[in-house]
Amino acid sequence: MKEFQVKNINNIEAQVTNRGGGNEFAVKQISDPAVMQKCSAAFVEVKPGDFAYGYHYHETVEEIFYIISGEGTLRSIKGDIPVKAGDAISFPTGEGGVHVLRNTSATEKLVYLDFGTRGECEIAHLPDTKQIMVISKEVFGIFDKPEK
């Protein structure tokens, strides 16, 4: 039987990701995939001037970001949109949900809650690099997008 979990964000070890060029962000995963199979939640911390994950959209995952502290710029299909603490942003699947969040502060960390659905296999499209990211229990990888 699966049971609920209580976690304190201050006791979760951050997983730091470096996307090249010194760009780093940290993720504190709240949801355990062994317990939560239909949704995912994590706190994301982005250093001043950096961004998280890169410009992308999902085929099956819907996401909601809630900005806890700091400020940034959301790059989206509608252009650049300023965001700040208290803002909630919803991303549908497909090209209409394309996004990346950049910290525009010179001194303050951008912290947000990233909540999303979870499926058996997910493909995220990375339009800037013409790549796809495949995520499943068995596979994780970034691949060049096949030509049509």
N, C-alpha and C positions, 0 to 999 in steps of 0.2 A: 504494500500500500504506500502510495506517495503521500508525503505530508508537507504542510506549509513550512516555510523557512523565514527566519528573522535574521537580517544582516544589518550591521552598522557600517555605513559608508566609510567611516574612519578606520575600520579594521580590514577593509578589502585592499589587497595589494594591487597597485596599478600595473597594467601591462602597457609599456611604452612602445609606440610604433614610430619608426623613422621612415618617412616617405622620400628620402633623398634630399640633398641640398640643405641639410640641417633641419628640415621641417619635422617636428615631432609633436605627437599628441599622446595622451594617456587615457586608457579605458579601464574603468572599474566595473567589471561585470557583476550585475546583481543577480540575474536569473541563472540558475543551473540547468543546462539542457537536459540533464537526466531527470529533472523534476518538472520543468516547464517546457513542454514540447510544442506549444502553439504560440508562445509569445516570448519576447526577449527584452531585457531592459539593462541599460548600463549608464553610468555617469561618464561623460567625456570631458576631459580638461585639455584646453588648447592654449599653448603659450602665445604671448603677444607676437603678432605678425605671422603666425602659422595657421594652418588649416587642418581639418580632420578628413580623412578618407579619400579625398579627391572628388572631382566632379563626376557624378554617377547617377544612374537610375536603376530601379529593380524591376524584374519581371513579375515576381509574386509577393514580395514583401512590401507592406505598407508601414510607414514610420511616422512618429510624432516626436518632435524635439520641443522640450520646454527649457527655456533659457533661465538658469538659476542665478548666475552672476556674470557680469562683464557685458561686453557689447561686441558686435561683429557685423559682417556683411554676408548675406545669403546670396550666392550666385544661383540663379534659377532660370527657367525658360522665359520669365518675365523681366530678366535683367538683374541688376544688383539691388538688393533691398536691405536697408539697415535694420538690425535686430538688437534687442537689449533685454535685460533681466525682466521677467514677467511675460515675455512673448512665447506663444505656443505656435508651432508651425507643423502643418500636416502635409505629408507627401504621399500621393497615390502611386500606384504602380504605373509603369510606362514612362514615355518621354516627357509627359506633363509633370512628372514628379522629380525631374533631374535637379540635383542640388549639390552644393558644397558650402560649408560654413567656415569663414575665415575670421580670426580674431583681429580686429582693427585697433585695439588698444595698444599703446606703447608700453604700458606698465602692468595692466591687470590681466589675470588669467580669465579666459572664457570657459564657463562651466555650464553644461547642459545635460539634461536627462534625455537619452535616446531610447524610445520605446518602439518596438516593432513586432510585427507578426513573424512567425517562424514556420518554415516548411521543410519538407524532406530534402529538396534540392533547390537552390536559388542561383539565378544568373543575374549579375549586375553588369550593366554596360558602362564603359568608361569612354565617353565620346571624344575627349581631348587626346587620348592616346590610342584610340581605335582598338581597344582591348575589351575583353570580358573577364569577369571574375566568377568562378564557379565555386559554390560553397555547399557542401553536404557533410554528412557524418563521415564519409569515406574519403572525400576529395576536397582539397582547397587549392586553388591555383589561379594565376592570372595568365591569360592566353591572348595571342594576337587574334583579332576578330577576323573570321573567314570572309573573303571577298565574295560578293554576290554574283 
